[in-house]
Amino acid sequence: MSKLKTMTLEWTGESVIFIDQRKLPTQEIYVECETYEDVYVAIKDMIVRGAPAIGASAAFGYVLGAQKFNGAFDSAEGLAYMEKVKEKLASSRPTAVNLFWALDRMHRTFESFRNEPDVVKLLEEEALKIAYEDIEVNRAIGKHGAEVLRDGDTVLTHCNAGALATVDYGTALGVIRAAVEQGKKIKVFADETRPYLQGARLTAWELMKDGIDVTLISDNMAGWVMKKGWINAVVVGADRIAANGDVANKIGTYSVAILAQKHGIPFYVAAPLSTIDLNTPTGDEIPIEERSHREITHVQGVQIAPDNIKCYNPAFDVTPSHLITGIITEKGIVRPPYDVELKKLFE
Ligand SMILES: CSC[C@H]1O[C@H](OP(=O)(O)O)[C@H](O)[C@@H]1O
Protein backbone atom coordinates (compact mmCIF):
# COMPACT_ATOMS: atom_id res chain seq x y z
CA MET A 1 0.00 0.00 0.00
CA SER A 2 1.83 3.14 -1.16
CA LYS A 3 1.96 6.12 1.17
CA LEU A 4 2.53 8.66 -1.59
CA LYS A 5 2.07 8.27 -5.31
CA THR A 6 2.41 10.99 -7.97
CA MET A 7 3.49 11.19 -11.61
CA THR A 8 7.09 11.60 -10.45
CA LEU A 9 7.51 9.09 -7.64
CA GLU A 10 5.87 6.57 -5.31
CA TRP A 11 6.93 5.93 -1.69
CA THR A 12 5.93 2.35 -0.72
CA GLY A 13 7.27 2.48 2.84
CA GLU A 14 10.32 0.37 1.93
CA SER A 15 11.25 1.63 -1.52
CA VAL A 16 10.81 4.62 -3.79
CA ILE A 17 9.64 4.01 -7.34
CA PHE A 18 10.46 6.60 -10.03
CA ILE A 19 9.13 7.01 -13.51
CA ASP A 20 12.32 6.87 -15.60
CA GLN A 21 12.33 10.38 -17.04
CA ARG A 22 15.16 9.44 -19.43
CA LYS A 23 12.70 7.24 -21.36
CA LEU A 24 9.82 9.73 -21.64
CA PRO A 25 7.83 10.52 -23.70
CA THR A 26 7.95 7.33 -25.75
CA GLN A 27 8.24 4.85 -22.86
CA GLU A 28 6.71 4.92 -19.38
CA ILE A 29 9.14 2.70 -17.47
CA TYR A 30 9.53 2.58 -13.69
CA VAL A 31 12.64 2.08 -11.57
CA GLU A 32 12.35 0.84 -7.95
CA CYS A 33 15.03 1.99 -5.50
CA GLU A 34 15.40 -0.10 -2.33
CA THR A 35 18.61 1.42 -0.97
CA TYR A 36 20.04 4.92 -0.55
CA GLU A 37 22.73 3.98 -3.05
CA ASP A 38 20.00 3.20 -5.60
CA VAL A 39 18.51 6.68 -5.01
CA TYR A 40 21.96 8.25 -5.41
CA VAL A 41 22.23 6.64 -8.86
CA ALA A 42 18.66 7.65 -9.78
CA ILE A 43 19.45 11.31 -9.06
CA LYS A 44 22.93 11.28 -10.61
CA ASP A 45 21.72 9.56 -13.80
CA MET A 46 18.64 11.82 -13.97
CA ILE A 47 16.10 9.03 -13.75
CA VAL A 48 14.52 11.62 -11.47
CA ARG A 49 15.44 15.30 -11.96
CA GLY A 50 14.29 18.80 -11.14
CA ALA A 51 15.31 20.66 -7.99
CA PRO A 52 12.31 19.95 -5.70
CA ALA A 53 11.97 16.37 -6.99
CA ILE A 54 15.66 15.78 -6.26
CA GLY A 55 15.21 17.10 -2.71
CA ALA A 56 12.21 14.89 -1.92
CA SER A 57 13.89 11.86 -3.54
CA ALA A 58 17.00 12.33 -1.42
CA ALA A 59 14.81 12.58 1.69
CA PHE A 60 13.30 9.16 0.90
CA GLY A 61 16.81 7.87 0.12
CA TYR A 62 17.86 8.99 3.60
CA VAL A 63 14.98 6.98 5.10
CA LEU A 64 15.99 3.91 3.12
CA GLY A 65 19.50 4.31 4.54
CA ALA A 66 18.17 4.46 8.09
CA GLN A 67 15.93 1.42 7.54
CA LYS A 68 18.96 -0.69 6.62
CA PHE A 69 21.01 0.16 9.73
CA ASN A 70 20.99 -2.59 12.40
CA GLY A 71 23.10 -0.88 15.06
CA ALA A 72 22.28 1.68 17.75
CA PHE A 73 21.42 5.08 16.29
CA ASP A 74 22.39 6.77 19.58
CA SER A 75 25.94 5.44 19.23
CA ALA A 76 28.89 7.10 17.50
CA GLU A 77 28.59 4.36 14.86
CA GLY A 78 24.97 5.26 14.21
CA LEU A 79 25.76 8.95 13.77
CA ALA A 80 28.72 8.17 11.50
CA TYR A 81 26.55 5.84 9.40
CA MET A 82 23.80 8.44 8.83
CA GLU A 83 26.40 11.11 8.06
CA LYS A 84 27.74 8.74 5.39
CA VAL A 85 24.23 8.30 3.96
CA LYS A 86 23.72 12.06 3.86
CA GLU A 87 27.09 12.75 2.21
CA LYS A 88 26.58 10.05 -0.42
CA LEU A 89 23.19 11.43 -1.45
CA ALA A 90 24.56 15.01 -1.32
CA SER A 91 27.30 14.04 -3.80
CA SER A 92 24.79 13.07 -6.53
CA ARG A 93 24.46 16.54 -8.15
CA PRO A 94 25.93 19.92 -7.06
CA THR A 95 23.65 22.74 -8.28
CA ALA A 96 20.08 22.29 -7.03
CA VAL A 97 20.14 23.58 -3.45
CA ASN A 98 16.91 21.67 -2.66
CA LEU A 99 19.02 18.51 -2.43
CA PHE A 100 21.10 19.93 0.42
CA TRP A 101 18.12 21.67 2.04
CA ALA A 102 16.19 18.38 2.20
CA LEU A 103 19.17 16.33 3.46
CA ASP A 104 20.00 18.93 6.12
CA ARG A 105 16.37 18.83 7.27
CA MET A 106 16.39 15.01 7.44
CA HIS A 107 19.71 14.93 9.28
CA ARG A 108 18.54 17.54 11.80
CA THR A 109 15.51 15.35 12.45
CA PHE A 110 17.80 12.36 12.94
CA GLU A 111 20.04 14.25 15.35
CA SER A 112 17.01 15.39 17.35
CA PHE A 113 15.44 11.92 17.67
CA ARG A 114 18.27 9.41 17.32
CA ASN A 115 17.79 8.39 20.96
CA GLU A 116 14.13 7.57 20.31
CA PRO A 117 13.18 3.91 19.63
CA ASP A 118 10.96 4.97 16.67
CA VAL A 119 13.50 7.30 15.03
CA VAL A 120 13.17 5.54 11.63
CA LYS A 121 9.39 6.08 11.64
CA LEU A 122 9.92 9.75 12.55
CA LEU A 123 12.35 10.08 9.63
CA GLU A 124 9.81 8.55 7.26
CA GLU A 125 7.18 11.01 8.52
CA GLU A 126 9.60 13.91 7.89
CA ALA A 127 10.31 12.74 4.33
CA LEU A 128 6.57 12.45 3.65
CA LYS A 129 6.09 15.97 5.08
CA ILE A 130 8.75 17.31 2.70
CA ALA A 131 6.96 15.63 -0.20
CA TYR A 132 3.42 16.72 0.69
CA GLU A 133 4.59 20.25 1.55
CA ASP A 134 6.16 20.48 -1.92
CA ILE A 135 2.80 19.82 -3.57
CA GLU A 136 1.10 22.47 -1.40
CA VAL A 137 3.91 24.94 -2.05
CA ASN A 138 3.68 24.43 -5.81
CA ARG A 139 -0.06 25.12 -5.74
CA ALA A 140 0.61 28.32 -3.78
CA ILE A 141 3.29 29.34 -6.30
CA GLY A 142 0.79 28.66 -9.05
CA LYS A 143 -1.88 30.81 -7.41
CA HIS A 144 0.45 33.77 -6.94
CA GLY A 145 2.02 33.37 -10.36
CA ALA A 146 -1.31 33.16 -12.21
CA GLU A 147 -1.83 36.83 -11.24
CA VAL A 148 0.78 37.89 -13.80
CA LEU A 149 -0.87 35.97 -16.67
CA ARG A 150 -3.86 37.45 -18.49
CA ASP A 151 -6.57 35.60 -20.37
CA GLY A 152 -5.21 35.00 -23.87
CA ASP A 153 -1.51 35.26 -22.92
CA THR A 154 1.19 33.14 -24.53
CA VAL A 155 4.01 32.02 -22.25
CA LEU A 156 7.47 30.80 -23.24
CA THR A 157 9.11 28.31 -20.90
CA HIS A 158 12.50 26.60 -20.89
CA CYS A 159 13.39 23.09 -19.70
CA ASN A 160 10.86 21.31 -17.48
CA ALA A 161 9.71 22.90 -14.24
CA GLY A 162 6.55 20.84 -14.18
CA ALA A 163 5.09 18.03 -12.12
CA LEU A 164 8.02 15.85 -13.21
CA ALA A 165 10.52 18.34 -11.73
CA THR A 166 8.71 18.36 -8.40
CA VAL A 167 6.71 15.95 -6.28
CA ASP A 168 3.64 17.13 -8.22
CA TYR A 169 2.02 20.11 -10.01
CA GLY A 170 5.25 21.94 -10.87
CA THR A 171 6.57 25.44 -10.36
CA ALA A 172 6.73 27.24 -13.71
CA LEU A 173 4.16 24.83 -15.14
CA GLY A 174 2.24 25.19 -11.88
CA VAL A 175 1.81 28.89 -12.72
CA ILE A 176 0.46 27.94 -16.14
CA ARG A 177 -1.79 25.22 -14.68
CA ALA A 178 -3.20 27.63 -12.07
CA ALA A 179 -3.97 30.27 -14.71
CA VAL A 180 -5.76 27.65 -16.83
CA GLU A 181 -7.65 26.41 -13.75
CA GLN A 182 -8.80 30.03 -13.23
CA GLY A 183 -10.34 29.88 -16.69
CA LYS A 184 -7.68 31.88 -18.52
CA LYS A 185 -6.86 30.81 -22.07
CA ILE A 186 -3.09 30.27 -21.99
CA LYS A 187 -0.85 29.08 -24.81
CA VAL A 188 2.69 27.86 -24.26
CA PHE A 189 5.83 27.83 -26.38
CA ALA A 190 8.19 25.20 -24.96
CA ASP A 191 11.91 25.31 -25.75
CA GLU A 192 13.13 21.80 -26.53
CA THR A 193 16.09 22.52 -24.21
CA ARG A 194 19.19 20.91 -25.67
CA PRO A 195 21.04 18.78 -24.87
CA TYR A 196 18.91 16.76 -22.45
CA LEU A 197 15.63 17.82 -24.12
CA GLN A 198 13.56 18.25 -20.97
CA GLY A 199 11.30 20.64 -22.87
CA ALA A 200 10.67 18.39 -25.86
CA ARG A 201 10.44 15.17 -23.88
CA LEU A 202 8.86 16.28 -20.60
CA THR A 203 7.17 19.71 -20.77
CA ALA A 204 5.48 18.99 -24.10
CA TRP A 205 4.34 15.60 -22.75
CA GLU A 206 2.98 17.07 -19.49
CA LEU A 207 1.11 19.96 -21.14
CA MET A 208 -0.42 17.78 -23.86
CA LYS A 209 -1.63 15.34 -21.18
CA ASP A 210 -3.32 18.35 -19.49
CA GLY A 211 -4.83 19.53 -22.77
CA ILE A 212 -2.91 22.80 -22.58
CA ASP A 213 -2.06 24.40 -25.94
CA VAL A 214 1.70 23.89 -26.36
CA THR A 215 4.01 24.51 -29.32
CA LEU A 216 7.46 22.95 -29.30
CA ILE A 217 10.35 25.01 -30.66
CA SER A 218 14.08 24.46 -30.84
CA ASP A 219 16.06 26.68 -28.50
CA ASN A 220 17.38 28.88 -31.32
CA MET A 221 13.81 29.89 -32.23
CA ALA A 222 13.05 31.66 -28.93
CA GLY A 223 14.30 35.05 -30.17
CA TRP A 224 12.35 34.84 -33.40
CA VAL A 225 8.98 34.07 -31.74
CA MET A 226 9.62 36.96 -29.35
CA LYS A 227 10.43 39.29 -32.25
CA LYS A 228 7.21 38.26 -33.96
CA GLY A 229 5.34 39.47 -30.88
CA TRP A 230 3.95 36.05 -30.03
CA ILE A 231 5.19 35.91 -26.41
CA ASN A 232 3.62 37.86 -23.54
CA ALA A 233 5.71 36.46 -20.69
CA VAL A 234 8.49 34.02 -19.86
CA VAL A 235 8.16 31.75 -16.82
CA VAL A 236 10.95 29.34 -15.87
CA GLY A 237 12.00 27.30 -12.85
CA ALA A 238 15.19 27.48 -10.81
CA ASP A 239 17.74 25.22 -9.21
CA ARG A 240 19.33 27.74 -6.87
CA ILE A 241 18.58 31.41 -6.18
CA ALA A 242 21.45 33.37 -4.60
CA ALA A 243 20.93 36.00 -1.89
CA ASN A 244 21.15 38.81 -4.48
CA GLY A 245 18.52 37.23 -6.73
CA ASP A 246 20.85 35.72 -9.33
CA VAL A 247 19.25 32.46 -10.57
CA ALA A 248 20.87 29.21 -11.61
CA ASN A 249 18.63 27.29 -13.96
CA LYS A 250 18.90 25.01 -16.97
CA ILE A 251 21.52 25.99 -19.52
CA GLY A 252 19.94 28.36 -22.02
CA THR A 253 17.88 30.25 -19.45
CA TYR A 254 20.34 33.17 -19.49
CA SER A 255 19.98 33.49 -23.26
CA VAL A 256 16.19 33.50 -22.97
CA ALA A 257 16.40 36.21 -20.28
CA ILE A 258 18.59 38.41 -22.49
CA LEU A 259 16.18 37.96 -25.41
CA ALA A 260 13.19 38.75 -23.17
CA GLN A 261 14.86 41.98 -22.00
CA LYS A 262 15.64 42.93 -25.61
CA HIS A 263 11.98 42.47 -26.55
CA GLY A 264 10.47 44.06 -23.43
CA ILE A 265 8.92 40.78 -22.28
CA PRO A 266 8.54 40.13 -18.51
CA PHE A 267 10.78 37.31 -17.28
CA TYR A 268 9.59 35.44 -14.18
CA VAL A 269 11.23 32.72 -12.12
CA ALA A 270 8.92 30.38 -10.20
CA ALA A 271 10.53 28.64 -7.23
CA PRO A 272 9.86 27.55 -3.64
CA LEU A 273 11.72 29.04 -0.68
CA SER A 274 13.66 25.75 -0.54
CA THR A 275 15.40 26.86 -3.76
CA ILE A 276 16.53 30.18 -2.26
CA ASP A 277 20.01 29.96 -0.77
CA LEU A 278 20.84 33.03 1.35
CA ASN A 279 24.20 31.45 2.19
CA THR A 280 25.28 31.89 -1.44
CA PRO A 281 25.84 35.63 -1.96
CA THR A 282 25.71 35.81 -5.76
CA GLY A 283 25.39 33.60 -8.82
CA ASP A 284 29.20 33.57 -9.12
CA GLU A 285 29.32 31.24 -6.11
CA ILE A 286 26.76 28.72 -7.39
CA PRO A 287 28.45 25.42 -8.40
CA ILE A 288 27.55 24.62 -12.01
CA GLU A 289 27.33 20.93 -12.81
CA GLU A 290 29.12 19.73 -15.94
CA ARG A 291 27.74 16.55 -17.43
CA SER A 292 28.85 13.89 -19.90
CA HIS A 293 29.82 15.06 -23.40
CA ARG A 294 27.72 12.17 -24.69
CA GLU A 295 24.62 14.22 -23.82
CA ILE A 296 25.71 16.60 -26.61
CA THR A 297 27.18 14.15 -29.13
CA HIS A 298 24.29 11.66 -29.00
CA VAL A 299 20.50 12.03 -29.10
CA GLN A 300 18.65 8.98 -27.74
CA GLY A 301 21.76 6.93 -28.48
CA VAL A 302 22.22 8.18 -32.06
CA GLN A 303 25.60 9.82 -32.65
CA ILE A 304 25.27 13.32 -34.18
CA ALA A 305 28.83 14.64 -33.84
CA PRO A 306 32.28 13.35 -34.83
CA ASP A 307 34.16 10.91 -32.62
CA ASN A 308 36.49 12.63 -30.14
CA ILE A 309 35.01 16.11 -30.73
CA LYS A 310 35.81 18.47 -27.86
CA CYS A 311 32.66 19.41 -25.88
CA TYR A 312 31.62 21.67 -23.03
CA ASN A 313 28.40 20.62 -21.26
CA PRO A 314 27.38 22.85 -18.32
CA ALA A 315 23.93 21.69 -17.19
CA PHE A 316 23.06 25.15 -15.84
CA ASP A 317 23.76 28.82 -16.32
CA VAL A 318 23.17 31.87 -14.12
CA THR A 319 20.72 34.65 -14.96
CA PRO A 320 21.71 37.90 -13.23
CA SER A 321 19.00 39.37 -11.07
CA HIS A 322 18.64 42.57 -13.13
CA LEU A 323 17.10 40.50 -15.94
CA ILE A 324 14.41 39.03 -13.66
CA THR A 325 11.05 40.81 -13.43
CA GLY A 326 9.90 38.84 -10.38
CA ILE A 327 10.49 35.67 -8.40
CA ILE A 328 7.22 33.82 -7.80
CA THR A 329 7.25 31.97 -4.47
CA GLU A 330 4.66 30.32 -2.25
CA LYS A 331 4.66 33.52 -0.17
CA GLY A 332 4.00 35.80 -3.12
CA ILE A 333 5.90 37.53 -5.92
CA VAL A 334 9.24 38.99 -4.87
CA ARG A 335 10.44 42.02 -6.81
CA PRO A 336 13.72 43.97 -6.66
CA PRO A 337 15.71 44.86 -4.63
CA TYR A 338 16.14 41.10 -4.28
CA ASP A 339 18.96 41.24 -1.69
CA VAL A 340 16.50 42.97 0.65
CA GLU A 341 13.24 41.31 -0.37
CA LEU A 342 14.48 37.70 -0.40
CA LYS A 343 15.68 37.99 3.21
CA LYS A 344 12.20 39.14 4.28
CA LEU A 345 10.76 35.80 3.13
CA PHE A 346 12.60 34.09 5.99
CA GLU A 347 11.87 36.61 8.76
C1 LIG B 1 11.33 23.00 -10.66
S1 LIG B 1 13.03 22.94 -10.76
C2 LIG B 1 13.27 22.45 -12.39
C3 LIG B 1 14.64 22.76 -12.87
O1 LIG B 1 15.49 21.61 -12.77
C4 LIG B 1 15.96 21.33 -14.07
O2 LIG B 1 17.24 20.81 -14.08
P1 LIG B 1 17.48 19.23 -14.33
O3 LIG B 1 16.46 18.78 -15.33
O4 LIG B 1 18.90 19.18 -14.83
O5 LIG B 1 17.32 18.59 -12.98
C5 LIG B 1 15.89 22.64 -14.78
O6 LIG B 1 16.95 23.48 -14.43
C6 LIG B 1 14.57 23.15 -14.30
O7 LIG B 1 14.32 24.49 -14.47
The ligand as a Gaussian input file, in Angstrom:
#p B3LYP/6-31G(d) Opt

LIG

0 1
 C       11.332000      23.004000     -10.659000
 S       13.035000      22.935000     -10.762000
 C       13.272000      22.452000     -12.388000
 C       14.640000      22.763000     -12.872000
 O       15.490000      21.607000     -12.772000
 C       15.957000      21.330000     -14.066000
 O       17.241000      20.814000     -14.079000
 P       17.478000      19.227000     -14.331000
 O       16.464000      18.781000     -15.332000
 O       18.898000      19.182000     -14.834000
 O       17.322000      18.588000     -12.978000
 C       15.890000      22.637000     -14.776000
 O       16.945000      23.483000     -14.429000
 C       14.566000      23.148000     -14.295000
 O       14.325000      24.489000     -14.467000

